Amino acid sequence: MHYPRSLLRFIALGFLLVCLPLMVALNQQNSALNQLAVQSRISVFESADVAYLSRQLAEQAGMLERLARQYMILEDKTTLDNYVQMREIFKDTQGKLLARFGGAEKGILDHTLTEEVALFELLKGFDKKPDRRSTITEGYRQFVTQTQIVQSTADRLAYSSAEQLQKMAEESQKKQSYFVWASLVIALLLGVLVVSLIVRPIKKIYQAILQLGSADFSKEISVSGPSDLRHLGQRLEWLRSRLQTLETQQTRFLRNMSHELKTPLTAIREGAELLRDGVGGELQPEQREIIHIVRENTLSLQKMIEDLLDYHQSRVMEPDKLLPVDLSESIRQVLREHKLAAWKRLISFETNLLPMLVTGDARKIATIIDNLVSNAVKYSPKLGKINLTLRAERGYARLDVIDEGPGISPDERDKIFESFYQGAPPEEKQRIKGSGLGLAITREYVHAHGGRITVRDRKDGKKGARFIIWLPFWTNTLPLTQPAITENRTSTSKVPIQ
């Protein structure tokens, strides 16, 4: 589709397109109103003119009757001349009415004129035949009555014209109503079309930004639309390519560095192990302590390197590894691995695990559980107890990990998930060794699986921390960040917040 050169022009063009049907409807309505007004004015003037002429005709017929009676009484030639003059005026009025009457009305008017002509002939011969007085008188009486009928006919025509005008107004109003509604529908459809065309490239830009924000640089960014939005899409594509290059370089650098660091660390650790085993001869107690310190620090450094690599890859979820994971079995496996460390400090595990399948990477989910359990073991006091509860909650699997350690203050609850942050040491220890990346990796893995993690106080009011994570149930049709499928029905709930 061909777009205008800029988004502003496209919006202006869309506004004009939406307004065009309304402008046409307004113009059409204005034209119809003007036409109706002109027709009304013509109809009113014609009705008034016909009514006036019909009244004039009736009055003139009455004048002719009076002049005829005077003439029959006085037999004065001047009266007859006056009659002739009034007769001409009567004919002129009758001619004007004929121009405004239709077929049936013209017949009535012609009949009136015919009667007047016959009466006038009788009137002119009145002096010769005086016995026709009663005939002429009765004829003029009927003549006046006939002109009154003409007046009534004119009144009916005026009323009919008014009714026709009202009917025309109603029909015009109905047509204009239909036209306005049709224009509104067309304008609405055009508005939806324009909005969809505007929203489409903006939505692609929004999706591209989300893609970059989620560190997904595999998909090419392509934005269609006005030139300025296409240019912005090209800039985002350049940014994606640049970030992908930097990501590749960073990954290569970390892999190389981890390899270069692990090699001498392995040699140092193996050397420390050989010295500890007495391969180089018997060691003094002070020497054994030094070897122990070297060995412990090499193991700690190796763990930090591995954590750094895990944190770097924590936001990358490979689709082929998203499989159903038995969360309860993963928890039991992690607990078996920590059984020896817990036994040394006389720490016990109390579990209440329901069988549940979640969507995700089994290794990353195991890392999530391992980090929470290892933290609980490290911070729990001797003879302490760690409680793990797994249950369903609104379409998600909820895991609570509760320890009896010093707990986490409200000020630190947001900071503990930051990279390289280590909380305050417990009272019985000066320092808890760690890389400061465990909880940061845990949060990134949980978010990558479409879940949520939080930390709270224990519900019973005792000292200790309560970590809660939510992971979506297994589904092979929806992405991780979408609602999960539970049993045979779909849950649209968001991640529970407590």
C-alpha positions as CSV (number, residue, x, y, z in Angstrom):
1,M,0.0,0.0,0.0
2,H,1.2,3.5,-0.8
3,Y,1.5,5.7,2.3
4,P,2.0,9.5,2.4
5,R,5.5,10.7,3.0
6,S,5.0,11.6,6.7
7,L,2.8,10.4,9.5
8,L,1.4,13.9,10.0
9,R,0.3,14.1,6.4
10,F,-1.3,10.7,6.7
11,I,-3.2,11.7,9.8
12,A,-4.3,14.9,8.1
13,L,-5.4,12.9,5.0
14,G,-7.3,10.4,7.2
15,F,-9.0,13.3,9.0
16,L,-10.1,14.7,5.7
17,L,-11.4,11.3,4.5
18,V,-13.4,10.8,7.7
19,C,-14.8,14.3,7.4
20,L,-15.7,14.1,3.7
21,P,-18.9,12.0,4.1
22,L,-20.1,14.3,6.9
23,M,-19.3,17.4,4.8
24,V,-21.2,15.8,1.8
25,A,-24.1,15.0,4.1
26,L,-24.1,18.5,5.5
27,N,-24.0,20.0,2.0
28,Q,-26.8,17.7,0.8
29,Q,-29.0,18.6,3.8
30,N,-28.3,22.3,3.3
31,S,-29.3,22.0,-0.4
32,A,-32.5,20.1,0.5
33,L,-33.4,22.7,3.1
34,N,-32.9,25.5,0.6
35,Q,-34.9,23.7,-2.0
36,L,-37.7,23.1,0.5
37,A,-37.6,26.8,1.5
38,V,-37.9,28.0,-2.1
39,Q,-40.7,25.6,-2.7
40,S,-42.5,26.7,0.4
41,R,-42.1,30.4,-0.5
42,I,-43.5,29.8,-4.0
43,S,-46.4,27.7,-2.6
44,V,-47.2,30.3,0.0
45,F,-47.2,33.1,-2.5
46,E,-49.3,31.2,-5.0
47,S,-51.8,30.1,-2.3
48,A,-52.1,33.7,-1.1
49,D,-52.4,35.0,-4.6
50,V,-55.2,32.5,-5.5
51,A,-57.0,33.2,-2.3
52,Y,-56.8,37.0,-3.0
53,L,-57.9,36.6,-6.6
54,S,-60.8,34.3,-5.7
55,R,-62.0,36.9,-3.1
56,Q,-61.7,39.6,-5.7
57,L,-63.7,37.6,-8.1
58,A,-66.5,37.0,-5.6
59,E,-66.6,40.7,-4.7
60,Q,-66.6,41.7,-8.4
61,A,-69.4,39.3,-9.1
62,G,-71.4,41.0,-6.2
63,M,-70.7,44.4,-7.8
64,L,-71.9,43.1,-11.2
65,E,-75.1,41.9,-9.5
66,R,-75.7,45.2,-7.8
67,L,-75.1,47.2,-11.1
68,A,-77.4,44.8,-13.0
69,R,-80.2,45.4,-10.4
70,Q,-79.6,49.2,-10.5
71,Y,-79.8,49.1,-14.3
72,M,-83.0,47.1,-14.3
73,I,-84.5,49.7,-11.9
74,L,-83.2,52.9,-13.3
75,E,-82.6,51.9,-16.9
76,D,-79.7,54.4,-17.0
77,K,-77.1,54.1,-19.7
78,T,-74.4,55.3,-17.3
79,T,-75.1,52.4,-15.0
80,L,-74.7,50.0,-18.0
81,D,-71.4,51.6,-18.9
82,N,-70.2,51.1,-15.3
83,Y,-71.3,47.5,-15.6
84,V,-69.2,47.1,-18.7
85,Q,-66.1,48.5,-17.0
86,M,-66.6,46.2,-14.0
87,R,-67.1,43.3,-16.4
88,E,-63.7,43.9,-17.9
89,I,-62.1,43.9,-14.5
90,F,-64.0,40.6,-13.7
91,K,-62.6,39.1,-16.9
92,D,-59.1,40.1,-16.0
93,T,-59.4,38.6,-12.6
94,Q,-60.8,35.5,-14.1
95,G,-58.0,35.2,-16.5
96,K,-55.4,35.4,-13.7
97,L,-57.2,32.7,-11.8
98,L,-57.3,30.5,-15.0
99,A,-53.5,30.6,-15.2
100,R,-53.3,29.2,-11.6
101,F,-56.1,26.6,-11.7
102,G,-55.9,23.0,-12.9
103,G,-58.3,21.1,-15.2
104,A,-61.4,20.7,-12.9
105,E,-61.0,24.1,-11.4
106,K,-60.8,25.7,-14.9
107,G,-64.1,24.1,-15.9
108,I,-65.8,25.7,-12.9
109,L,-64.3,29.1,-13.8
110,D,-65.2,28.8,-17.5
111,H,-68.8,27.9,-16.5
112,T,-68.9,31.1,-14.4
113,L,-67.7,33.2,-17.3
114,T,-70.3,31.5,-19.6
115,E,-73.1,32.3,-17.2
116,E,-71.9,35.9,-16.9
117,V,-71.9,36.3,-20.8
118,A,-75.4,34.9,-21.0
119,L,-76.7,37.2,-18.2
120,F,-75.0,40.2,-19.9
121,E,-76.9,39.5,-23.2
122,L,-80.2,39.3,-21.2
123,L,-79.3,42.5,-19.4
124,K,-78.6,44.4,-22.7
125,G,-82.1,43.4,-24.0
126,F,-83.9,44.2,-20.8
127,D,-85.4,47.5,-22.0
128,K,-87.1,45.7,-24.8
129,K,-88.4,42.8,-22.8
130,P,-89.2,44.0,-19.2
131,D,-90.8,40.7,-18.3
132,R,-87.4,39.0,-17.9
133,R,-86.6,40.8,-14.6
134,S,-87.1,37.7,-12.4
135,T,-85.0,35.5,-14.8
136,I,-82.1,37.9,-14.8
137,T,-82.3,38.4,-11.0
138,E,-82.3,34.6,-10.3
139,G,-79.4,34.2,-12.9
140,Y,-77.2,36.8,-11.1
141,R,-78.0,35.2,-7.7
142,Q,-76.8,31.8,-9.1
143,F,-73.8,33.6,-10.7
144,V,-72.7,35.0,-7.3
145,T,-73.1,31.6,-5.7
146,Q,-70.9,30.2,-8.5
147,T,-68.2,32.7,-7.8
148,Q,-68.4,31.7,-4.1
149,I,-67.9,28.1,-5.2
150,V,-64.8,29.3,-7.1
151,Q,-63.6,30.9,-3.9
152,S,-64.1,27.7,-1.9
153,T,-62.3,25.8,-4.6
154,A,-59.4,28.2,-4.3
155,D,-59.3,27.7,-0.5
156,R,-59.2,24.0,-1.0
157,L,-56.3,24.3,-3.5
158,A,-54.4,26.4,-0.9
159,Y,-55.0,23.8,1.8
160,S,-54.0,21.0,-0.6
161,S,-50.9,22.9,-1.5
162,A,-50.0,23.2,2.2
163,E,-50.6,19.5,2.8
164,Q,-48.4,18.7,-0.2
165,L,-45.7,21.0,1.1
166,Q,-45.8,19.3,4.5
167,K,-45.6,15.9,2.9
168,M,-42.6,17.0,0.9
169,A,-41.0,18.3,4.1
170,E,-41.5,14.9,5.8
171,E,-40.1,13.0,2.9
172,S,-37.1,15.3,2.6
173,Q,-36.5,14.9,6.4
174,K,-36.7,11.1,6.1
175,K,-34.3,11.1,3.1
176,Q,-31.9,13.4,4.9
177,S,-32.0,11.2,8.0
178,Y,-31.1,8.1,5.9
179,F,-28.4,10.1,4.2
180,V,-26.9,11.3,7.5
181,W,-26.9,7.8,9.0
182,A,-25.3,6.4,5.8
183,S,-22.7,9.2,6.0
184,L,-22.0,8.4,9.6
185,V,-21.5,4.7,8.9
186,I,-19.2,5.5,6.0
187,A,-17.2,8.0,8.1
188,L,-17.0,5.4,10.9
189,L,-15.7,2.7,8.5
190,L,-13.2,5.2,7.0
191,G,-12.1,6.1,10.5
192,V,-11.6,2.5,11.5
193,L,-9.6,1.9,8.3
194,V,-7.4,5.0,8.8
195,V,-6.8,4.1,12.5
196,S,-5.9,0.6,11.6
197,L,-3.4,1.8,8.9
198,I,-1.9,4.2,11.5
199,V,-1.8,1.7,14.3
200,R,-0.3,-1.1,12.2
201,P,3.2,0.5,11.8
202,I,3.1,1.9,15.3
203,K,2.3,-1.6,16.6
204,K,5.2,-3.0,14.7
205,I,7.5,-0.4,16.2
206,Y,6.1,-1.3,19.7
207,Q,6.7,-5.0,19.0
208,A,10.2,-4.3,17.8
209,I,11.0,-2.3,20.9
210,L,9.6,-5.2,23.1
211,Q,11.7,-7.6,21.0
212,L,14.9,-5.6,21.6
213,G,14.0,-5.1,25.3
214,S,13.7,-8.9,25.7
215,A,17.1,-9.4,24.1
216,D,15.7,-11.2,21.1
217,F,17.9,-10.1,18.2
218,S,17.1,-13.1,15.9
219,K,14.1,-11.6,14.0
220,E,14.6,-8.8,11.4
221,I,12.7,-5.6,12.1
222,S,10.6,-4.3,9.2
223,V,8.2,-1.4,9.5
224,S,5.8,-0.3,6.7
225,G,4.0,3.0,6.6
226,P,4.9,6.6,6.1
227,S,8.5,7.4,5.3
228,D,9.3,8.8,8.8
229,L,8.0,5.6,10.4
230,R,9.9,3.4,7.8
231,H,13.0,5.4,8.6
232,L,12.4,4.8,12.3
233,G,12.0,1.1,11.6
234,Q,15.3,1.1,9.7
235,R,17.0,2.7,12.7
236,L,15.5,0.0,14.9
237,E,16.8,-2.7,12.5
238,W,20.2,-1.0,12.6
239,L,20.0,-1.1,16.4
240,R,19.0,-4.7,16.4
241,S,21.9,-5.7,14.1
242,R,24.3,-3.7,16.2
243,L,23.0,-5.2,19.5
244,Q,23.2,-8.7,17.9
245,T,26.8,-8.0,16.9
246,L,27.6,-6.8,20.4
247,E,25.8,-9.7,22.0
248,T,27.8,-12.1,19.8
249,Q,31.1,-10.4,20.7
250,Q,30.2,-10.4,24.4
251,T,29.3,-14.1,24.4
252,R,32.5,-14.9,22.5
253,F,34.5,-12.9,25.0
254,L,32.9,-14.4,28.0
255,R,33.3,-17.9,26.6
256,N,36.9,-17.3,25.8
257,M,37.6,-15.7,29.2
258,S,35.8,-18.5,31.0
259,H,37.9,-21.0,29.2
260,E,41.1,-19.1,29.8
261,L,40.3,-18.6,33.5
262,K,39.0,-22.2,34.1
263,T,42.2,-23.7,32.7
264,P,44.6,-22.2,35.3
265,L,41.9,-22.5,38.0
266,T,41.6,-26.2,37.3
267,A,45.4,-26.6,37.5
268,I,45.5,-24.7,40.8
269,R,42.7,-26.7,42.3
270,E,44.2,-30.0,41.1
271,G,47.5,-29.0,42.6
272,A,45.9,-28.1,45.8
273,E,44.1,-31.5,45.9
274,L,47.4,-33.3,45.3
275,L,49.1,-31.4,48.0
276,R,46.2,-32.0,50.4
277,D,46.4,-35.8,49.6
278,G,50.1,-35.8,50.5
279,V,51.5,-36.5,47.0
280,G,54.3,-34.0,47.5
281,G,55.0,-35.2,51.1
282,E,53.5,-34.8,54.5
283,L,52.2,-31.3,55.3
284,Q,52.3,-29.5,58.5
285,P,48.9,-28.4,60.0
286,E,49.6,-24.7,59.0
287,Q,50.3,-25.9,55.4
288,R,47.1,-27.9,55.3
289,E,45.2,-24.9,56.3
290,I,46.8,-22.8,53.6
291,I,46.0,-25.6,51.0
292,H,42.4,-25.6,52.3
293,I,42.1,-21.9,51.8
294,V,43.5,-22.1,48.3
295,R,41.2,-24.9,47.4
296,E,38.1,-23.2,48.8
297,N,38.8,-19.9,47.0
298,T,39.5,-21.6,43.7
299,L,36.1,-23.4,44.0
300,S,34.5,-20.1,44.9
301,L,36.1,-18.3,41.9
302,Q,35.0,-21.1,39.5
303,K,31.4,-20.8,40.9
304,M,31.5,-17.0,40.3
305,I,32.7,-17.6,36.7
306,E,29.9,-20.1,36.1
307,D,27.3,-17.7,37.7
308,L,28.5,-14.9,35.5
309,L,28.0,-17.0,32.4
310,D,24.6,-18.2,33.6
311,Y,23.5,-14.6,34.3
312,H,24.6,-13.5,30.8
313,Q,22.4,-16.2,29.3
314,S,19.5,-16.0,31.7
315,R,17.3,-13.9,29.4
316,V,17.8,-16.3,26.4
317,M,15.1,-18.9,26.2
318,E,15.6,-21.5,23.5
319,P,12.2,-22.6,22.0
320,D,13.4,-26.2,21.5
321,K,14.0,-26.5,25.3
322,L,10.6,-25.4,26.3
323,L,9.1,-28.7,27.5
324,P,6.8,-29.9,30.3
325,V,8.7,-30.0,33.5
326,D,7.6,-32.0,36.6
327,L,8.2,-29.2,39.1
328,S,7.7,-31.4,42.2
329,E,10.3,-34.0,40.9
330,S,12.7,-31.1,40.2
331,I,12.4,-29.9,43.7
332,R,13.0,-33.4,45.1
333,Q,16.1,-33.8,43.0
334,V,17.5,-30.4,44.2
335,L,16.8,-31.4,47.8
336,R,18.7,-34.7,47.3
337,E,21.7,-32.7,46.1
338,H,21.6,-30.4,49.1
339,K,21.0,-33.2,51.6
340,L,24.7,-33.6,52.6
341,A,25.2,-29.8,53.2
342,A,22.0,-29.7,55.2
343,W,22.9,-32.8,57.2
344,K,26.3,-31.3,58.2
345,R,24.4,-28.4,59.9
346,L,21.5,-30.6,61.1
347,I,19.0,-28.7,58.9
348,S,15.8,-30.6,58.0
349,F,13.5,-30.2,55.0
350,E,9.7,-30.3,55.3
351,T,7.9,-30.6,52.0
352,N,4.3,-30.5,50.8
353,L,4.5,-30.9,47.1
354,L,1.6,-31.6,44.7
355,P,2.5,-33.1,41.3
356,M,2.5,-30.3,38.7
357,L,3.7,-29.7,35.1
358,V,5.1,-26.3,34.2
359,T,6.4,-24.9,30.9
360,G,10.1,-24.3,30.6
361,D,13.7,-25.3,30.4
362,A,14.3,-28.1,32.9
363,R,17.9,-27.0,33.6
364,K,16.9,-23.4,34.2
365,I,14.0,-24.4,36.5
366,A,16.4,-26.6,38.4
367,T,18.7,-23.6,38.8
368,I,15.9,-21.5,40.1
369,I,15.1,-24.1,42.8
370,D,18.8,-24.7,43.5
371,N,19.5,-21.0,44.2
372,L,16.5,-20.7,46.6
373,V,17.3,-23.9,48.5
374,S,21.1,-23.1,48.7
375,N,20.3,-19.6,50.0
376,A,17.9,-21.1,52.6
377,V,20.6,-23.7,53.7
378,K,23.3,-21.1,53.9
379,Y,21.3,-18.6,56.0
380,S,19.4,-21.2,58.2
381,P,20.8,-21.7,61.7
382,K,21.9,-25.1,63.0
383,L,18.9,-27.4,63.8
384,G,16.9,-25.2,61.5
385,K,14.0,-26.3,59.3
386,I,13.3,-25.4,55.7
387,N,9.7,-25.7,54.5
388,L,8.8,-26.1,50.8
389,T,5.2,-25.9,49.6
390,L,4.0,-26.4,46.1
391,R,0.3,-25.8,45.1
392,A,-1.8,-24.4,42.3
393,E,-3.0,-20.8,42.2
394,R,-5.1,-19.3,39.4
395,G,-3.4,-21.1,36.5
396,Y,0.1,-21.0,38.0
397,A,2.2,-23.3,40.1
398,R,3.2,-21.5,43.3
399,L,6.3,-22.6,45.3
400,D,7.0,-21.2,48.8
401,V,10.5,-21.6,50.2
402,I,10.5,-20.7,53.9
403,D,13.6,-20.8,56.2
404,E,14.4,-19.9,59.8
405,G,17.3,-17.6,59.1
406,P,17.6,-13.9,59.9
407,G,15.1,-12.9,57.3
408,I,15.4,-10.0,54.8
409,S,14.6,-6.4,55.9
410,P,12.0,-4.5,53.8
411,D,14.7,-2.1,52.6
412,E,16.7,-5.0,51.0
413,R,13.9,-6.9,49.4
414,D,14.2,-5.1,46.1
415,K,18.0,-4.9,46.2
416,I,18.6,-8.6,46.7
417,F,17.6,-9.4,43.1
418,E,20.2,-6.9,41.7
419,S,23.4,-8.2,40.3
420,F,26.4,-8.6,42.7
421,Y,24.4,-7.4,45.7
422,Q,24.9,-9.4,48.9
423,G,22.7,-8.9,51.9
424,A,23.8,-8.3,55.4
425,P,25.4,-11.3,57.1
426,P,23.6,-13.2,59.8
427,E,24.5,-12.7,63.4
428,E,26.3,-16.1,63.7
429,K,28.6,-15.5,60.7
430,Q,30.8,-12.7,59.5
431,R,30.2,-13.3,55.9
432,I,28.3,-15.6,53.5
433,K,30.5,-16.4,50.5
434,G,28.8,-16.0,47.2
435,S,28.9,-14.2,43.8
436,G,25.9,-11.9,44.4
437,L,24.4,-13.3,41.2
438,G,22.3,-16.2,42.4
439,L,19.0,-14.3,43.1
440,A,19.6,-12.1,40.1
441,I,19.8,-15.2,37.9
442,T,16.8,-16.6,39.6
443,R,14.7,-13.6,38.9
444,E,15.8,-13.5,35.3
445,Y,15.0,-17.2,34.8
446,V,11.6,-16.8,36.5
447,H,10.7,-13.8,34.3
448,A,11.9,-15.5,31.2
449,H,9.4,-18.4,32.0
450,G,6.6,-15.9,32.2
451,G,6.4,-16.1,36.0
452,R,7.1,-13.9,39.1
453,I,9.2,-14.0,42.2
454,T,8.8,-12.1,45.5
455,V,10.0,-12.2,49.1
456,R,7.9,-11.8,52.2
457,D,7.9,-12.3,55.9
458,R,6.9,-15.6,57.5
459,K,3.2,-15.8,58.2
460,D,3.7,-17.1,61.7
461,G,5.7,-14.0,62.7
462,K,8.9,-15.9,63.3
463,K,12.3,-14.9,62.0
464,G,13.1,-16.1,58.5
465,A,12.5,-15.4,54.8
466,R,9.7,-16.6,52.6
467,F,10.5,-16.7,48.9
468,I,7.5,-17.2,46.5
469,I,7.6,-18.0,42.8
470,W,4.8,-18.5,40.3
471,L,5.4,-20.5,37.1
472,P,2.7,-21.1,34.4
473,F,1.3,-24.5,33.9
474,W,2.4,-26.5,30.9
475,T,0.9,-25.6,27.5
476,N,2.2,-26.5,24.0
477,T,0.1,-23.9,22.2
478,L,0.6,-20.5,23.9
479,P,3.8,-18.5,24.5
480,L,5.2,-18.3,28.0
481,T,3.9,-14.8,28.7
482,Q,0.3,-15.7,27.7
483,P,-2.4,-17.3,29.9
484,A,-1.6,-21.0,30.7
485,I,-3.8,-24.0,30.1
486,T,-5.1,-25.9,33.2
487,E,-6.6,-29.3,32.6
488,N,-9.2,-28.9,29.9
489,R,-10.0,-25.3,30.3
490,T,-8.1,-22.0,29.6
491,S,-7.1,-19.7,32.5
492,T,-6.7,-16.0,31.6
493,S,-5.5,-14.9,35.0
494,K,-2.4,-12.8,35.4
495,V,0.5,-13.8,37.6
496,P,-1.0,-13.8,41.2
497,I,0.2,-11.0,43.4
498,Q,0.2,-11.5,47.2
